[in-house]
Amino acid sequence: MMCCKKLVQLLGRHSFIGGRAIILGGVTIGERATIGAGAVVTKDVPAGAVVAGVPAKPLN
């Protein structure tokens, strides 16, 4: 029998996620964070950060 973990995504207030962005399970997005269009988010994004790319990396 296979067992699956429930993966939770947390999204902070006033965050923006661009079109076709992919956010993997268990990743937390901080408040006022911006995710660029088409980004693949594999790690937590701190509050106020701007990330983009594959995998997503900070721009500021």
C-alpha positions, 0 to 999 in steps of 0.5 A: 500500500502506498502512502502520500503526504499532504502537501500544503502551500501557504500564500501570503497576503498581497502576493502576485503570481504571474501566469503559468507559474508553477509552485511545488507543494510545501512551498511558502510564499511570503507577503507582498512577494512577486512570482514571475510568469512561467517561474517554477518555484521550488523553495520558499519565497521570503516576504517582499521578494521578486523571483523569476526563472526556472528554477525561480531565483531572486531578482532583487 
